[in-house]
Amino acid sequence: MIPPGAGRSKALSCPGIRRTDTQTTRGDRLFKVRLLIDTISLRLAHTVHRRAGVLPPPLRRHARRGLRVIWWMLTFQLLARLRARRAAPAGAVPEQRLPNLTALPVFAAPHAGGRRLTVVTDSINAGSLYGGVGTALILAALAARRIDADLRIVTRTELPDVAKANEVLGANRIPWDRNIEFVFASRDGALGTRDVPVAAGDLFLTTSWWTTRATLQSVPRSRIACLVQEDERAFYPFGDEHLRCMETLAEPELLYLVNSGLLLAHLRDEGLAPGATAFEPAFPAHLYYPATRDERPANVKRGFFFYARPNHIRNLYWRGLEALCAAIEEGILDPAEWDFHFAGQASGDLPLPRGARPVFCGPMAWPDYAAFIRRMDVGLSLMYTPHPSYPPLDLAASGGVAVTNRFGRKRSLEHYSRNIVCADLDVPSLVDAIRQASALAADTPARQANFAASGLQRDWATSMEPALHRLAARAEA
């Protein structure tokens, strides 16, 4: 696991790398110097980013540009940066318009530790760890163990929060006793960014179509595995991003690892992700289980959970709110019997019908989120895409009842659990689904029987075996 307070570099004591006496002279000194530079740079960058936030926007931009140039001079990157800018091909995608597609900055360098698996993602900070990013870290750690590789995480939009990766692996009991290297390879050259050293045996796991596109500009296709956790075309109107996303999902030489068989079936219908392999998410039993009497006293109100993310349009916040308010008005959810919990990004003073007031839940650590889900009886979580999404599965894995929507092939999620009710997206259908879910939650024998017959996976290594097998085969090839 990652030692608390570790810096960005893997130069800390690493039991996974064995060195002979002849390798501990000049190389070790350089190793320690690099560790010192990396640790100081990470702390300095965090401080500057925090302090710069109080400056007016125009002054902030100029300050960042000046600090960036100073950073490049101090880290001997300035000449290489200038050469790369002069060598940029005419007609390249403008960074101002599609900054996510800026090529991953790399340079060739040997790696003393043998194989290395690199995760390329936007961020691993508190607001981005649940669901997809957490799944990527779990898959990467299990794959690195399988192929006996070092593990590296490259972030593109934010400086990495080292402790968060440790939190994800620890909460899910993923065994990892080696260090993890962290590199901030900013897409816009922000302070603290570094180029990524690449060796012949390196394998890359990208976590979105844009990190895939950026990596493809710097690394051969044969070294890249693309983790697909949504039909990401749905993020955009028909335009440049939509087109490039579709082109990326149709690359014939990439290894696609798709989160859920349901999503893979959809992508195949669309002629995308050729040769892909699917795996199912897992919900470890030590985290996801029905609340005990100590966790949930008998005299408290029943808990209703609404996945409230107004800034993520595919989660249909306003339609969900319509359905919830209608269910309260019709007496299906009586505020005298129910507490309403909004988890996601919504906040503020939001009155609901019949005097109800929601409790807004802020960011939670993974174990705290699991404890919260255990206390919920019914949840409403919408996803206007073919992926089942995590919150309905989290609820079902913890003994609750979930309401979600149909979309394309996503007609029913009974193969996961019969405690998940799927409905069409019109308000009357959603209200009727909430009525069914409320009745099922009150029918303790039926609810418990459905939980006992659940088809949800409980072990990450087992559920990810198809993906791990394909990754290991690619590493050998």
C-alpha positions, -999 to +999 in steps of 0.1 A: +000+000+000+010+036-003+029+049+028+009+078+044+023+111+032+044+096+004+054+120-024+049+115-061+079+093-068+083+056-063+118+063-050+107+055-014+117+021+000+101-004-023+101-041-015+091-049-051+126-038-065+157-058-056+190-043-062+225-057-061+254-040-043+267-027-077+235-008-083+234+012-051+260+039-059+254+066-085+219+053-094+207+054-059+221+089-054+202+101-085+172+082-073+172+101-039+178+134-056+148+128-079+127+119-048+137+151-031+129+172-062+096+155-067+085+158-030+094+195-028+078+202-062+045+185-052+043+204-019+052+237-037+027+231-064-001+224-039+007+256-020+009+278-052-024+264-065-041+271-032-027+307-029-034+315-065-071+309-061-074+343-043-061+363-073-083+380-099-087+357-130-065+378-154-037+381-129-040+344-120-035+334-157-004+356-160+010+343-127+005+307-138+022+312-171+052+329-155+055+302-128+052+275-155+082+289-174+102+292-141+093+255-134+104+244-168+137+262-163+143+247-129+135+212-141+155+215-174+124+212-195+123+246-211+143+237-243+123+205-248+090+224-244+101+250-269+112+224-295+079+205-291+059+237-296+079+245-328+075+209-340+038+208-336+022+198-369+002+223-388-035+218-383-031+201-349-062+201-327-062+235-309-056+230-272-079+259-264-108+240-280-101+204-271-076+206-242-084+170-231-068+157-263-034+173-257-008+145-262+006+128-231+041+142-227+065+113-226+102+106-230+121+073-234+139+061-203+148+026-189+129+013-159+149-007-134+119-025-119+109-046-149+073-043-161+052-013-152+015-006-155+005+031-158-031+043-152-038+076-171-068+094-156-080+130-150-079+130-112-078+108-081-090+135-057-120+132-034-146+144-059-136+118-085-129+085-067-162+068-066-176+046-094-154+047-125-121+060-111-122+037-081-129+007-104-099+017-126-075+018-095-088-016-084-084-031-118-049-016-121-037-030-088-050-065-095-035-064-130-001-052-117-001-081-092-010-106-120+018-095-143+043-087-115+045-050-126+052-018-108+022+006-106+021+042-117-008+067-117-006+097-141-032+125-136-040+151-162-062+178-147-053+179-109-023+172-087-028+137-073-040+132-038-018+102-029-038+091+002-070+087-019-056+058-039-046+041-006-082+047+006-098+030-024-075-001-023-077-004+015-115+000+017-119-028-009-092-050+006-072-051-026-037-065-017-009-041-026+023-041-006+045-021-030+047+016-035+029+035-062+045+062-084+025+093-090+031+117-119+012+149-127+013+153-165-009+183-169-027+187-202-019+225-201+016+225-185+004+236-151+029+241-123+042+208-110+037+189-143+063+165-155+069+145-186+063+107-182+092+083-186+083+054-208+103+021-211+099-008-235+079-030-211+054-004-201+016-010-204-009+018-202-045+016-189-065+046-200-098+055-182-117+076-208-118+081-245-099+114-241-071+099-220-070+072-246-067+097-275-040+116-256-020+085-249-024+072-285-004+102-297+026+092-276+024+054-271+020+025-295-015+010-297-002-024-287+007-011-253-027+005-245-058-010-228-088+012-227-112+009-198-147+017-210-174+024-184-200+043-204-210+050-240-191+083-237-206+097-269-237+104-247-216+132-230-218+154-261-241+168-287-233+157-323-200+176-330-162+173-327-161+156-293-188+131-303-170+123-335-136+118-319-151+097-291-168+074-317-135+071-336-116+062-304-142+035-295-138+020-329-100+016-329-094-020-341-060-025-324-070-013-289-078-037-261-112-026-247-122-037-211-159-029-206-176-024-173-207-047-174-220-071-200-250-048-205-228-020-217-207-043-240-238-056-256-249-020-263-215-011-278-216-041-300-250-031-313-234+002-323-204-014-340-180-002-313-153-017-291-142-045-314-129-075-297-138-061-262-140-081-230-166-074-203-163-077-165-189-070-138-185-047-109-181-062-074-196-053-040-174-068-013-195-083+015-175-065+042-187-032+029-221-039+014-246-058+036-279-050+053-276-026+083-274-042+117-297-032+146-269-011+160-265+007+127-303+011+122-324+013+153-360+001+149-376+034+160-361+056+133-378+067+101-373+048+069-345+063+047-350+074+010-319+081-010-319+103-041-288+104-063-288+142-068-263+154-094-276+185-111-243+191-129-243+157-146-270+159-171-272+122-177-283+117-141-316+135-149-317+154-117-348+175-125-368+145-138-359+126-106-369+155-085-403+157-103-409+120-096-399+123-060-421+154-054-451+136-071-446+105-049-446+127-018-477+146-029-496+114-036-488+100-002-466+072-014-437+087+006-451+103+038-427+127+054-439+115+088-424+081+079-395+089+056-363+109+058-350+121+025-313+121+018-298+138-013-263+125-021-242+137-050-237+174-057-270+191-049-270+215-019-289+244-004-323+250+010-348+229-010-383+225+003-402+194-008-440+189-007-458+185+026-431+203+046-404+177+039-368+189+039-339+168+024-307+162+042-278+170+018-248+146+021-214+159+013-184+139+000-178+107+020-149+083+023-157+049+008-164+031+041-187+060+052-206+059+019-211+022+024-224+027+059-247+054+046-261+032+019-268+004+044-292+027+063-313+034+032-345+015+025-353+029-010-332+048-035-340+067-067-310+069-091-314+077-128-289+072-156-298+083-191-273+059-207-271+021-211-248+015-182-266+003-150-246+028-129-233+021-094-259+035-069-287+011-077-263-018-074-248-004-042-283-003-027-293-038-038-259-051-025-267-036+009-302-050+012-321-019+000-345-014-029-336+008-059-355+025-086-338+033-119-348+039-155-348+018-187-326+028-216-320+008-248-310-027-237-313-017-201-349-030-197-344-049-164-317-054-139-331-085-122-300-105-132-283-084-106-311-083-080-349-084-080-347-055-055-340-032-084-371-018-101-367-004-136-392+020-151-398+042-182-388+078-177-422+095-178-432+108-144-462+085-138-440+054-145-414+066-121-439+073-094-454+039-099-419+023-096-414+043-063-447+029-051-436-007-059-402-001-043-418+013-011-441-017-008-412-041-015-390-024+011-418-028+037-422-065+028-393-078+049-395-115+038-396-107+001-369-081+004-346-105+022-353-133-002-344-111-031-312-101-014-303-137-007-308-146-044-288-116-057-266-122-087-241-094-077-204-102-076-188-100-042-151-104-051-132-080-074-106-105-084-132-130-095-154-104-113-125-089-131-109-122-142-119-118-179-102-084-180-072-095-160-067-124-183-067-102-214-044-076-198-019-104-188-020-117-224-013-083-238+016-078-214+031-111-225+027-102-262 
